[in-house]
Amino acid sequence: MAEKKSEKQGKKPDASGQSGIERRFRHHPLVFIGTVLVLVIVVIAFVLVPAIVPGEGLAASRLEFGSWNGKPIVYSSGGFFALMVERNSRDYGMGNYQAWRSAFEAAAERTAVLDIMETSGYTPSKSFVDRKVAELPFFKENGRFSAVKYNRMDASARIKLWQDMRNDVTVNIYHDDAATIKTAGAEAEFIGRMALTQRKFSMTAFPYSSYPDSESASYANKNADMFKTVYLSRITVSGGKREAQAVMDKIRSGEITFEDAARTQSDDEYADRGGDTGTRMAFELSAEIPDEDQWRAVINLPKDTISDLLELSSGWVFFRANEESRTSNLQDSDTLSKIRGFLMDSERGVIEDWLITQAENFAQEARRIGFTGAAGDADLRVYEFGPLPINYGDSPLFKSLNSFQAPGLRDAVSDENFWRTAFSTPVGEPSRPVVLGGGENNIVILYPGEELTDEGDAAENTRTIFSSWWAQNETLRSVASSVLSSDKFNDNFISTYFRLFSN
């Protein structure tokens, strides 16, 4: 029954014993292997692993979520849809909408491909499907097929297993044939050439954490007002200006104390504390009072005086100075830590400029006495990495920058400036300083010590792998897109899913 039409379509083994499918495997291994891996998971899960599904009795359910060309797309125990739900749920959690939606779309694409192949008259040969079933690992004993193990399986389960294998072979043939139509010749040639040139690097780093306390103190001295210590109380009135003015007038006349007015009239987090905001540095008020003149007036209030009424984002606000503002102690470690935090958050360029100057001075010295010698004199650690080609974006086709133990390069894989500098700096010369973005907080100097040209098969292998990878991924995307946008596709997923999980 399964052999119908197959001989007409040239699926017989050739003189070497290779079937057409086996030849496709040789020419497009990534396409074939990717599908067969899914196949093995399907079969193992069906035969050996009980379905893990949410809800009592769902394992025995048969739920229709849509259809393709009149053929239902069904969730049923042991089926492809159920397996994909189980697999996706390991990442998203059982019952998760995305886990079920992506499983449904995969099942829809599979249903469509099988329908298209059936309509075209294609059926894989029975002998080939039999052979693929016999190759499954749980039918092996001492490396060979065991008829005893095979016959232990229930007859209905064997039929289901064979049908699943036939369907997987059919889907694989469709994807493989579609992939051969898609080419990426120019792209593959370019990617292949990228594998030819590789470099080995030395590197030293200037982390933001090395910015010295003396520089923080110097910055604070030059911007003394920002780092004054202030001790204030505040009242916030969320109503209109007239209401806020009335509260202020009562305090000034002595009709009510500032503390009592805060507890009964204020609408902020300090109300329960009588308006007490605690001791802070002046710069911490700049976000609350964005107008610089108003901010300066508040941080310089004489003791026991009340500010003007200010219209801020939280409402109408006025402050009272509980103490005179005072200059911060720049020998105190907590104070210096706050100043460093301000610089990192609001004035990172100050730290960056200082570190770049240190890095430029180091590079100049490295040109004079050598990279290792300059690092030793400056008590800087040298890290080695490479050889590797330009691998912007951390492509799996090439060696990953993150496979080396050089610190602070995690985000450099997608840093265009890093790769441009690394491969444009002359070999044997220190680079200009490279500012690493993201969460690295490093300035680095790179030293390309050696450039290698791969004379072997690296370029050809990379071209071949890239072509297969590109074709496979483009095929999967285009097939899925055409199925989901087709008039033959009927999507009832949302209503079925919410009916299932609302119970």
ZISULZI-V51527 format. One line per field, one symbol per residue. ss: DSSP state (~ for helix, > for strand, _ for the rest). phi: phi as a letter, one per 20 degrees, with the letter a starting at -180 (. if undefined). burial: 1 if it has 16 or more other C-alpha atoms within 10 Angstrom, else 0. Layout:
ss = ???
phi = ???
burial = ???
This chain:
ss = ______~~~__________~~~~~~~~_~~~~~~~~~~~~~~~~~~~~_________~~~_>>>>>>>__>>>>>>___~~~~~~~~~~~~~____~~~~~~~~~~~~~~~~~~~~~~~______~~~~~~~~~__~~~>>__>>_~~~~~~__~~~~~~~~~~~~~~~~~~~~~~~~~~~___~~~~~~~~~~__>>>>>>>>>>>~~~__~~~~~~~~~~_~~~~_>>>>>>>>>___~~~~~~~~~~~~~____~~~~~~~~_____~~~__>>>>>>~~~~______~~~~~~~~______>___>>>__>>>>>>>____>______~~~~~~~~~~~~~~_~~~~~~~~~~~~~~~~~~~~~~_~~~~~~~_____>>>>>>____________~~~______~~~~~_~~~~~~~~~_____>___>>>_____>>>>>>>>>>>>____~~~~~~~~~~~~~~~~~~~~~~~~~~~____>>>_~~~~~~~~~__
phi = .fegmfffemeffefeneegffffgfecfffffgffffgffgffffeddffdcfnfnfgeecdedrbclnefddebgneggfffffffffeeofnfgfffffffffffffffffffffffnebffffffgffffeffedeblncfdfffffffggffffffffffgffffffggfffffffeccgfffffffffffdccdcdbcccfgfeffgfffffffffcgffdfecccdbcddefeffffffffffffenfbfgfffffddecbfegfdmnfenecegffefffcffffffffffdffgmddfffdedfepeccdceebffcffeeeeffffffffffffedcggffffffffffffffffffedofffffffeldedddbofbefcfnmfffcfegffeeffmdgefgddgffffffddfgfncffffdeeemeflcdcddcfebdddfeeegffffffffffffffffffffffffffdfffedddfgffffffeef
burial = 00001100001100000010110110011111001100110111111000111000011000101111000111111111111111111000011010111011111111111100100001111101100011000011000010000100000001011101111111111111011100000001101111111111111111110010100110110000111111111111110000011011001000000111111011110110011110001110110010000011011111000110111000111111111111010100001100110111000000110011001101101100001101100001010111111111010011111100010111111110011011100010111111111001111111111010000001110111111111110111001100110000111010001000000
